[in-house]
């Protein structure tokens, strides 16, 4: 997921600095999402508003702090880079490396393909047990395809 949040690589060091500041804000928002997830889990545990099984509330209770921890780690990493000019330059050069960009692109494609395969398997196999899984997974694959083609049309006009 972190790879997907990286986006385009800035050409100048100052642009790269601005990108890191923007990414820091994104991880701040993810931290808040983790806090909200944790609060939601605690509310589910302490109230009878919704009937949710214990396993799911436990999952939410662990998932919120995990999002918060990753966000704090990435935020601190970006802040350390912004304070150290030498490390900032090194990371900028590494980010601009065409080989690194190609690796990220291939990894992103592979992850997308495998995600579609897994969603398909969950839909087919899980649909045998709970039919709504098949419809949910079909909707997810359909959404992916629509988003892909919309992004393709958008970027085709931009480039």
Secondary structure, DSSP 8 states (H G I E B T S, - for coil): -TTTTT-S--SSHHHHHHHHHHHHHHHHHHHHHHHHHHHHHHHHHH--SS---HHHHHHHHHHHHHHHHHHHHHHHHHHHHHH-HHHHHHHHHHHH-HHHHHHHHHHHHHHHHHHHHHHHHHHHHHHHH-HHHHHHHHHHHHHHHHHHHHHHHHHHHH-
